[in-house]
Amino acid sequence: MTTLNTEEQLLLNSVENEEWQTIDNFENSKAIYQDYAKKYLQQQTIEIVLSLEDQEKLLNLANNLGQSTSNLTKEILHKYLQGELIEKTA
C-alpha cells in the first residue's frame, strides 16, 4: 500500500467524512471559474509615481466623474494608446 503524505491524508479523510458536495451544473460552473481565472491572469499591474499635484487632479476628476482613480487612469491610458487622446501643443 502507498504511504500518503499529510496533505493527501487530510484530503482522504475529508472525502471519507463526506465533507464534499456535488456541484449542480458542474460544466457551467467550471466554465465560469475558468473564465475568472483567465481574466485574472491577463491582468497586469503597473505602478506609477505621480506628483502630489497630479494625484489631486486625478482624484478630483475621478470624483467628479463618479469613477475610481484606478478606473479613470486605466481609461485615460487606454484612450491615449488607441490614439483617441493627443498631446496639446503650445
Phi and psi restraints in degrees (range 20) as a CNS / XPLOR table:
assign (resid 1 and name C) (resid 2 and name N)
       (resid 2 and name CA) (resid 2 and name C) 1.0 -79.3 20.0 2
assign (resid 2 and name N) (resid 2 and name CA)
       (resid 2 and name C) (resid 3 and name N) 1.0 139.0 20.0 2
assign (resid 2 and name C) (resid 3 and name N)
       (resid 3 and name CA) (resid 3 and name C) 1.0 -85.0 20.0 2
assign (resid 3 and name N) (resid 3 and name CA)
       (resid 3 and name C) (resid 4 and name N) 1.0 133.1 20.0 2
assign (resid 3 and name C) (resid 4 and name N)
       (resid 4 and name CA) (resid 4 and name C) 1.0 -95.2 20.0 2
assign (resid 4 and name N) (resid 4 and name CA)
       (resid 4 and name C) (resid 5 and name N) 1.0 143.9 20.0 2
assign (resid 4 and name C) (resid 5 and name N)
       (resid 5 and name CA) (resid 5 and name C) 1.0 -79.3 20.0 2
assign (resid 5 and name N) (resid 5 and name CA)
       (resid 5 and name C) (resid 6 and name N) 1.0 176.8 20.0 2
assign (resid 5 and name C) (resid 6 and name N)
       (resid 6 and name CA) (resid 6 and name C) 1.0 -59.1 20.0 2
assign (resid 6 and name N) (resid 6 and name CA)
       (resid 6 and name C) (resid 7 and name N) 1.0 -46.9 20.0 2
assign (resid 6 and name C) (resid 7 and name N)
       (resid 7 and name CA) (resid 7 and name C) 1.0 -62.0 20.0 2
assign (resid 7 and name N) (resid 7 and name CA)
       (resid 7 and name C) (resid 8 and name N) 1.0 -43.9 20.0 2
assign (resid 7 and name C) (resid 8 and name N)
       (resid 8 and name CA) (resid 8 and name C) 1.0 -64.2 20.0 2
assign (resid 8 and name N) (resid 8 and name CA)
       (resid 8 and name C) (resid 9 and name N) 1.0 -38.8 20.0 2
assign (resid 8 and name C) (resid 9 and name N)
       (resid 9 and name CA) (resid 9 and name C) 1.0 -65.4 20.0 2
assign (resid 9 and name N) (resid 9 and name CA)
       (resid 9 and name C) (resid 10 and name N) 1.0 -41.4 20.0 2
assign (resid 9 and name C) (resid 10 and name N)
       (resid 10 and name CA) (resid 10 and name C) 1.0 -62.6 20.0 2
assign (resid 10 and name N) (resid 10 and name CA)
       (resid 10 and name C) (resid 11 and name N) 1.0 -40.9 20.0 2
assign (resid 10 and name C) (resid 11 and name N)
       (resid 11 and name CA) (resid 11 and name C) 1.0 -64.2 20.0 2
assign (resid 11 and name N) (resid 11 and name CA)
       (resid 11 and name C) (resid 12 and name N) 1.0 -45.5 20.0 2
assign (resid 11 and name C) (resid 12 and name N)
       (resid 12 and name CA) (resid 12 and name C) 1.0 -61.1 20.0 2
assign (resid 12 and name N) (resid 12 and name CA)
       (resid 12 and name C) (resid 13 and name N) 1.0 -43.8 20.0 2
assign (resid 12 and name C) (resid 13 and name N)
       (resid 13 and name CA) (resid 13 and name C) 1.0 -60.7 20.0 2
assign (resid 13 and name N) (resid 13 and name CA)
       (resid 13 and name C) (resid 14 and name N) 1.0 -41.4 20.0 2
assign (resid 13 and name C) (resid 14 and name N)
       (resid 14 and name CA) (resid 14 and name C) 1.0 -62.1 20.0 2
assign (resid 14 and name N) (resid 14 and name CA)
       (resid 14 and name C) (resid 15 and name N) 1.0 -43.6 20.0 2
assign (resid 14 and name C) (resid 15 and name N)
       (resid 15 and name CA) (resid 15 and name C) 1.0 -65.9 20.0 2
assign (resid 15 and name N) (resid 15 and name CA)
       (resid 15 and name C) (resid 16 and name N) 1.0 -45.3 20.0 2
assign (resid 15 and name C) (resid 16 and name N)
       (resid 16 and name CA) (resid 16 and name C) 1.0 -64.7 20.0 2
assign (resid 16 and name N) (resid 16 and name CA)
       (resid 16 and name C) (resid 17 and name N) 1.0 -28.2 20.0 2
assign (resid 16 and name C) (resid 17 and name N)
       (resid 17 and name CA) (resid 17 and name C) 1.0 -86.1 20.0 2
assign (resid 17 and name N) (resid 17 and name CA)
       (resid 17 and name C) (resid 18 and name N) 1.0 9.2 20.0 2
assign (resid 17 and name C) (resid 18 and name N)
       (resid 18 and name CA) (resid 18 and name C) 1.0 54.5 20.0 2
assign (resid 18 and name N) (resid 18 and name CA)
       (resid 18 and name C) (resid 19 and name N) 1.0 42.5 20.0 2
assign (resid 18 and name C) (resid 19 and name N)
       (resid 19 and name CA) (resid 19 and name C) 1.0 -86.4 20.0 2
assign (resid 19 and name N) (resid 19 and name CA)
       (resid 19 and name C) (resid 20 and name N) 1.0 -3.5 20.0 2
assign (resid 19 and name C) (resid 20 and name N)
       (resid 20 and name CA) (resid 20 and name C) 1.0 -97.9 20.0 2
assign (resid 20 and name N) (resid 20 and name CA)
       (resid 20 and name C) (resid 21 and name N) 1.0 146.9 20.0 2
assign (resid 20 and name C) (resid 21 and name N)
       (resid 21 and name CA) (resid 21 and name C) 1.0 -125.2 20.0 2
assign (resid 21 and name N) (resid 21 and name CA)
       (resid 21 and name C) (resid 22 and name N) 1.0 146.7 20.0 2
assign (resid 21 and name C) (resid 22 and name N)
       (resid 22 and name CA) (resid 22 and name C) 1.0 -73.6 20.0 2
assign (resid 22 and name N) (resid 22 and name CA)
       (resid 22 and name C) (resid 23 and name N) 1.0 139.4 20.0 2
assign (resid 22 and name C) (resid 23 and name N)
       (resid 23 and name CA) (resid 23 and name C) 1.0 -96.6 20.0 2
assign (resid 23 and name N) (resid 23 and name CA)
       (resid 23 and name C) (resid 24 and name N) 1.0 124.8 20.0 2
assign (resid 23 and name C) (resid 24 and name N)
       (resid 24 and name CA) (resid 24 and name C) 1.0 -66.9 20.0 2
assign (resid 24 and name N) (resid 24 and name CA)
       (resid 24 and name C) (resid 25 and name N) 1.0 144.9 20.0 2
assign (resid 24 and name C) (resid 25 and name N)
       (resid 25 and name CA) (resid 25 and name C) 1.0 52.0 20.0 2
assign (resid 25 and name N) (resid 25 and name CA)
       (resid 25 and name C) (resid 26 and name N) 1.0 52.7 20.0 2
assign (resid 25 and name C) (resid 26 and name N)
       (resid 26 and name CA) (resid 26 and name C) 1.0 -54.8 20.0 2
assign (resid 26 and name N) (resid 26 and name CA)
       (resid 26 and name C) (resid 27 and name N) 1.0 -45.9 20.0 2
assign (resid 26 and name C) (resid 27 and name N)
       (resid 27 and name CA) (resid 27 and name C) 1.0 -61.9 20.0 2
assign (resid 27 and name N) (resid 27 and name CA)
       (resid 27 and name C) (resid 28 and name N) 1.0 -38.3 20.0 2
assign (resid 27 and name C) (resid 28 and name N)
       (resid 28 and name CA) (resid 28 and name C) 1.0 -66.3 20.0 2
assign (resid 28 and name N) (resid 28 and name CA)
       (resid 28 and name C) (resid 29 and name N) 1.0 -46.5 20.0 2
assign (resid 28 and name C) (resid 29 and name N)
       (resid 29 and name CA) (resid 29 and name C) 1.0 -62.0 20.0 2
assign (resid 29 and name N) (resid 29 and name CA)
       (resid 29 and name C) (resid 30 and name N) 1.0 -41.7 20.0 2
assign (resid 29 and name C) (resid 30 and name N)
       (resid 30 and name CA) (resid 30 and name C) 1.0 -61.2 20.0 2
assign (resid 30 and name N) (resid 30 and name CA)
       (resid 30 and name C) (resid 31 and name N) 1.0 -44.0 20.0 2
assign (resid 30 and name C) (resid 31 and name N)
       (resid 31 and name CA) (resid 31 and name C) 1.0 -63.2 20.0 2
assign (resid 31 and name N) (resid 31 and name CA)
       (resid 31 and name C) (resid 32 and name N) 1.0 -40.2 20.0 2
assign (resid 31 and name C) (resid 32 and name N)
       (resid 32 and name CA) (resid 32 and name C) 1.0 -62.1 20.0 2
assign (resid 32 and name N) (resid 32 and name CA)
       (resid 32 and name C) (resid 33 and name N) 1.0 -47.7 20.0 2
assign (resid 32 and name C) (resid 33 and name N)
       (resid 33 and name CA) (resid 33 and name C) 1.0 -71.9 20.0 2
assign (resid 33 and name N) (resid 33 and name CA)
       (resid 33 and name C) (resid 34 and name N) 1.0 -29.9 20.0 2
assign (resid 33 and name C) (resid 34 and name N)
       (resid 34 and name CA) (resid 34 and name C) 1.0 -65.9 20.0 2
assign (resid 34 and name N) (resid 34 and name CA)
       (resid 34 and name C) (resid 35 and name N) 1.0 -38.6 20.0 2
assign (resid 34 and name C) (resid 35 and name N)
       (resid 35 and name CA) (resid 35 and name C) 1.0 -65.2 20.0 2
assign (resid 35 and name N) (resid 35 and name CA)
       (resid 35 and name C) (resid 36 and name N) 1.0 -43.2 20.0 2
assign (resid 35 and name C) (resid 36 and name N)
       (resid 36 and name CA) (resid 36 and name C) 1.0 -57.1 20.0 2
assign (resid 36 and name N) (resid 36 and name CA)
       (resid 36 and name C) (resid 37 and name N) 1.0 -46.8 20.0 2
assign (resid 36 and name C) (resid 37 and name N)
       (resid 37 and name CA) (resid 37 and name C) 1.0 -63.7 20.0 2
assign (resid 37 and name N) (resid 37 and name CA)
       (resid 37 and name C) (resid 38 and name N) 1.0 -42.8 20.0 2
assign (resid 37 and name C) (resid 38 and name N)
       (resid 38 and name CA) (resid 38 and name C) 1.0 -61.6 20.0 2
assign (resid 38 and name N) (resid 38 and name CA)
       (resid 38 and name C) (resid 39 and name N) 1.0 -46.2 20.0 2
assign (resid 38 and name C) (resid 39 and name N)
       (resid 39 and name CA) (resid 39 and name C) 1.0 -64.7 20.0 2
assign (resid 39 and name N) (resid 39 and name CA)
       (resid 39 and name C) (resid 40 and name N) 1.0 -38.7 20.0 2
assign (resid 39 and name C) (resid 40 and name N)
       (resid 40 and name CA) (resid 40 and name C) 1.0 -63.5 20.0 2
assign (resid 40 and name N) (resid 40 and name CA)
       (resid 40 and name C) (resid 41 and name N) 1.0 -43.5 20.0 2
assign (resid 40 and name C) (resid 41 and name N)
       (resid 41 and name CA) (resid 41 and name C) 1.0 -71.3 20.0 2
assign (resid 41 and name N) (resid 41 and name CA)
       (resid 41 and name C) (resid 42 and name N) 1.0 -22.8 20.0 2
assign (resid 41 and name C) (resid 42 and name N)
       (resid 42 and name CA) (resid 42 and name C) 1.0 -78.6 20.0 2
assign (resid 42 and name N) (resid 42 and name CA)
       (resid 42 and name C) (resid 43 and name N) 1.0 -16.9 20.0 2
assign (resid 42 and name C) (resid 43 and name N)
       (resid 43 and name CA) (resid 43 and name C) 1.0 -80.8 20.0 2
assign (resid 43 and name N) (resid 43 and name CA)
       (resid 43 and name C) (resid 44 and name N) 1.0 142.4 20.0 2
assign (resid 43 and name C) (resid 44 and name N)
       (resid 44 and name CA) (resid 44 and name C) 1.0 -129.9 20.0 2
assign (resid 44 and name N) (resid 44 and name CA)
       (resid 44 and name C) (resid 45 and name N) 1.0 145.8 20.0 2
assign (resid 44 and name C) (resid 45 and name N)
       (resid 45 and name CA) (resid 45 and name C) 1.0 -102.1 20.0 2
assign (resid 45 and name N) (resid 45 and name CA)
       (resid 45 and name C) (resid 46 and name N) 1.0 131.6 20.0 2
assign (resid 45 and name C) (resid 46 and name N)
       (resid 46 and name CA) (resid 46 and name C) 1.0 -122.6 20.0 2
assign (resid 46 and name N) (resid 46 and name CA)
       (resid 46 and name C) (resid 47 and name N) 1.0 126.8 20.0 2
assign (resid 46 and name C) (resid 47 and name N)
       (resid 47 and name CA) (resid 47 and name C) 1.0 -96.4 20.0 2
assign (resid 47 and name N) (resid 47 and name CA)
       (resid 47 and name C) (resid 48 and name N) 1.0 135.6 20.0 2
assign (resid 47 and name C) (resid 48 and name N)
       (resid 48 and name CA) (resid 48 and name C) 1.0 -128.1 20.0 2
assign (resid 48 and name N) (resid 48 and name CA)
       (resid 48 and name C) (resid 49 and name N) 1.0 152.1 20.0 2
assign (resid 48 and name C) (resid 49 and name N)
       (resid 49 and name CA) (resid 49 and name C) 1.0 -109.3 20.0 2
assign (resid 49 and name N) (resid 49 and name CA)
       (resid 49 and name C) (resid 50 and name N) 1.0 124.1 20.0 2
assign (resid 49 and name C) (resid 50 and name N)
       (resid 50 and name CA) (resid 50 and name C) 1.0 -117.0 20.0 2
assign (resid 50 and name N) (resid 50 and name CA)
       (resid 50 and name C) (resid 51 and name N) 1.0 152.2 20.0 2
assign (resid 50 and name C) (resid 51 and name N)
       (resid 51 and name CA) (resid 51 and name C) 1.0 -66.5 20.0 2
assign (resid 51 and name N) (resid 51 and name CA)
       (resid 51 and name C) (resid 52 and name N) 1.0 158.7 20.0 2
assign (resid 51 and name C) (resid 52 and name N)
       (resid 52 and name CA) (resid 52 and name C) 1.0 -59.2 20.0 2
assign (resid 52 and name N) (resid 52 and name CA)
       (resid 52 and name C) (resid 53 and name N) 1.0 -39.3 20.0 2
assign (resid 52 and name C) (resid 53 and name N)
       (resid 53 and name CA) (resid 53 and name C) 1.0 -61.8 20.0 2
assign (resid 53 and name N) (resid 53 and name CA)
       (resid 53 and name C) (resid 54 and name N) 1.0 -46.1 20.0 2
assign (resid 53 and name C) (resid 54 and name N)
       (resid 54 and name CA) (resid 54 and name C) 1.0 -65.7 20.0 2
assign (resid 54 and name N) (resid 54 and name CA)
       (resid 54 and name C) (resid 55 and name N) 1.0 -37.6 20.0 2
assign (resid 54 and name C) (resid 55 and name N)
       (resid 55 and name CA) (resid 55 and name C) 1.0 -61.9 20.0 2
assign (resid 55 and name N) (resid 55 and name CA)
       (resid 55 and name C) (resid 56 and name N) 1.0 -44.2 20.0 2
assign (resid 55 and name C) (resid 56 and name N)
       (resid 56 and name CA) (resid 56 and name C) 1.0 -64.7 20.0 2
assign (resid 56 and name N) (resid 56 and name CA)
       (resid 56 and name C) (resid 57 and name N) 1.0 -42.2 20.0 2
assign (resid 56 and name C) (resid 57 and name N)
       (resid 57 and name CA) (resid 57 and name C) 1.0 -62.2 20.0 2
assign (resid 57 and name N) (resid 57 and name CA)
       (resid 57 and name C) (resid 58 and name N) 1.0 -43.8 20.0 2
assign (resid 57 and name C) (resid 58 and name N)
       (resid 58 and name CA) (resid 58 and name C) 1.0 -64.9 20.0 2
assign (resid 58 and name N) (resid 58 and name CA)
       (resid 58 and name C) (resid 59 and name N) 1.0 -43.7 20.0 2
assign (resid 58 and name C) (resid 59 and name N)
       (resid 59 and name CA) (resid 59 and name C) 1.0 -62.7 20.0 2
assign (resid 59 and name N) (resid 59 and name CA)
       (resid 59 and name C) (resid 60 and name N) 1.0 -44.8 20.0 2
assign (resid 59 and name C) (resid 60 and name N)
       (resid 60 and name CA) (resid 60 and name C) 1.0 -63.3 20.0 2
assign (resid 60 and name N) (resid 60 and name CA)
       (resid 60 and name C) (resid 61 and name N) 1.0 -43.5 20.0 2
assign (resid 60 and name C) (resid 61 and name N)
       (resid 61 and name CA) (resid 61 and name C) 1.0 -63.3 20.0 2
assign (resid 61 and name N) (resid 61 and name CA)
       (resid 61 and name C) (resid 62 and name N) 1.0 -43.9 20.0 2
assign (resid 61 and name C) (resid 62 and name N)
       (resid 62 and name CA) (resid 62 and name C) 1.0 -61.3 20.0 2
assign (resid 62 and name N) (resid 62 and name CA)
       (resid 62 and name C) (resid 63 and name N) 1.0 -44.2 20.0 2
assign (resid 62 and name C) (resid 63 and name N)
       (resid 63 and name CA) (resid 63 and name C) 1.0 -61.9 20.0 2
assign (resid 63 and name N) (resid 63 and name CA)
       (resid 63 and name C) (resid 64 and name N) 1.0 -43.0 20.0 2
assign (resid 63 and name C) (resid 64 and name N)
       (resid 64 and name CA) (resid 64 and name C) 1.0 -63.7 20.0 2
assign (resid 64 and name N) (resid 64 and name CA)
       (resid 64 and name C) (resid 65 and name N) 1.0 -32.6 20.0 2
assign (resid 64 and name C) (resid 65 and name N)
       (resid 65 and name CA) (resid 65 and name C) 1.0 -90.0 20.0 2
assign (resid 65 and name N) (resid 65 and name CA)
       (resid 65 and name C) (resid 66 and name N) 1.0 -4.7 20.0 2
assign (resid 65 and name C) (resid 66 and name N)
       (resid 66 and name CA) (resid 66 and name C) 1.0 70.7 20.0 2
assign (resid 66 and name N) (resid 66 and name CA)
       (resid 66 and name C) (resid 67 and name N) 1.0 32.5 20.0 2
assign (resid 66 and name C) (resid 67 and name N)
       (resid 67 and name CA) (resid 67 and name C) 1.0 -121.6 20.0 2
assign (resid 67 and name N) (resid 67 and name CA)
       (resid 67 and name C) (resid 68 and name N) 1.0 163.7 20.0 2
assign (resid 67 and name C) (resid 68 and name N)
       (resid 68 and name CA) (resid 68 and name C) 1.0 -79.2 20.0 2
assign (resid 68 and name N) (resid 68 and name CA)
       (resid 68 and name C) (resid 69 and name N) 1.0 154.9 20.0 2
assign (resid 68 and name C) (resid 69 and name N)
       (resid 69 and name CA) (resid 69 and name C) 1.0 -62.7 20.0 2
assign (resid 69 and name N) (resid 69 and name CA)
       (resid 69 and name C) (resid 70 and name N) 1.0 -33.9 20.0 2
assign (resid 69 and name C) (resid 70 and name N)
       (resid 70 and name CA) (resid 70 and name C) 1.0 -63.3 20.0 2
assign (resid 70 and name N) (resid 70 and name CA)
       (resid 70 and name C) (resid 71 and name N) 1.0 -47.6 20.0 2
assign (resid 70 and name C) (resid 71 and name N)
       (resid 71 and name CA) (resid 71 and name C) 1.0 -66.9 20.0 2
assign (resid 71 and name N) (resid 71 and name CA)
       (resid 71 and name C) (resid 72 and name N) 1.0 -40.1 20.0 2
assign (resid 71 and name C) (resid 72 and name N)
       (resid 72 and name CA) (resid 72 and name C) 1.0 -63.4 20.0 2
assign (resid 72 and name N) (resid 72 and name CA)
       (resid 72 and name C) (resid 73 and name N) 1.0 -44.9 20.0 2
assign (resid 72 and name C) (resid 73 and name N)
       (resid 73 and name CA) (resid 73 and name C) 1.0 -60.2 20.0 2
assign (resid 73 and name N) (resid 73 and name CA)
       (resid 73 and name C) (resid 74 and name N) 1.0 -44.2 20.0 2
assign (resid 73 and name C) (resid 74 and name N)
       (resid 74 and name CA) (resid 74 and name C) 1.0 -61.3 20.0 2
assign (resid 74 and name N) (resid 74 and name CA)
       (resid 74 and name C) (resid 75 and name N) 1.0 -42.5 20.0 2
assign (resid 74 and name C) (resid 75 and name N)
       (resid 75 and name CA) (resid 75 and name C) 1.0 -65.1 20.0 2
assign (resid 75 and name N) (resid 75 and name CA)
       (resid 75 and name C) (resid 76 and name N) 1.0 -43.6 20.0 2
assign (resid 75 and name C) (resid 76 and name N)
       (resid 76 and name CA) (resid 76 and name C) 1.0 -62.3 20.0 2
assign (resid 76 and name N) (resid 76 and name CA)
       (resid 76 and name C) (resid 77 and name N) 1.0 -47.8 20.0 2
assign (resid 76 and name C) (resid 77 and name N)
       (resid 77 and name CA) (resid 77 and name C) 1.0 -62.1 20.0 2
assign (resid 77 and name N) (resid 77 and name CA)
       (resid 77 and name C) (resid 78 and name N) 1.0 -41.7 20.0 2
assign (resid 77 and name C) (resid 78 and name N)
       (resid 78 and name CA) (resid 78 and name C) 1.0 -61.5 20.0 2
assign (resid 78 and name N) (resid 78 and name CA)
       (resid 78 and name C) (resid 79 and name N) 1.0 -47.7 20.0 2
assign (resid 78 and name C) (resid 79 and name N)
       (resid 79 and name CA) (resid 79 and name C) 1.0 -62.5 20.0 2
assign (resid 79 and name N) (resid 79 and name CA)
       (resid 79 and name C) (resid 80 and name N) 1.0 -40.0 20.0 2
assign (resid 79 and name C) (resid 80 and name N)
       (resid 80 and name CA) (resid 80 and name C) 1.0 -62.9 20.0 2
assign (resid 80 and name N) (resid 80 and name CA)
       (resid 80 and name C) (resid 81 and name N) 1.0 -45.9 20.0 2
assign (resid 80 and name C) (resid 81 and name N)
       (resid 81 and name CA) (resid 81 and name C) 1.0 -68.1 20.0 2
assign (resid 81 and name N) (resid 81 and name CA)
       (resid 81 and name C) (resid 82 and name N) 1.0 -24.4 20.0 2
assign (resid 81 and name C) (resid 82 and name N)
       (resid 82 and name CA) (resid 82 and name C) 1.0 -85.8 20.0 2
assign (resid 82 and name N) (resid 82 and name CA)
       (resid 82 and name C) (resid 83 and name N) 1.0 -2.0 20.0 2
assign (resid 82 and name C) (resid 83 and name N)
       (resid 83 and name CA) (resid 83 and name C) 1.0 82.0 20.0 2
assign (resid 83 and name N) (resid 83 and name CA)
       (resid 83 and name C) (resid 84 and name N) 1.0 12.1 20.0 2
assign (resid 83 and name C) (resid 84 and name N)
       (resid 84 and name CA) (resid 84 and name C) 1.0 -83.7 20.0 2
assign (resid 84 and name N) (resid 84 and name CA)
       (resid 84 and name C) (resid 85 and name N) 1.0 -16.9 20.0 2
assign (resid 84 and name C) (resid 85 and name N)
       (resid 85 and name CA) (resid 85 and name C) 1.0 -120.4 20.0 2
assign (resid 85 and name N) (resid 85 and name CA)
       (resid 85 and name C) (resid 86 and name N) 1.0 134.8 20.0 2
assign (resid 85 and name C) (resid 86 and name N)
       (resid 86 and name CA) (resid 86 and name C) 1.0 -127.2 20.0 2
assign (resid 86 and name N) (resid 86 and name CA)
       (resid 86 and name C) (resid 87 and name N) 1.0 155.2 20.0 2
assign (resid 86 and name C) (resid 87 and name N)
       (resid 87 and name CA) (resid 87 and name C) 1.0 -72.0 20.0 2
assign (resid 87 and name N) (resid 87 and name CA)
       (resid 87 and name C) (resid 88 and name N) 1.0 138.5 20.0 2
assign (resid 87 and name C) (resid 88 and name N)
       (resid 88 and name CA) (resid 88 and name C) 1.0 -73.8 20.0 2
assign (resid 88 and name N) (resid 88 and name CA)
       (resid 88 and name C) (resid 89 and name N) 1.0 141.5 20.0 2
assign (resid 88 and name C) (resid 89 and name N)
       (resid 89 and name CA) (resid 89 and name C) 1.0 -100.6 20.0 2
assign (resid 89 and name N) (resid 89 and name CA)
       (resid 89 and name C) (resid 90 and name N) 1.0 151.1 20.0 2
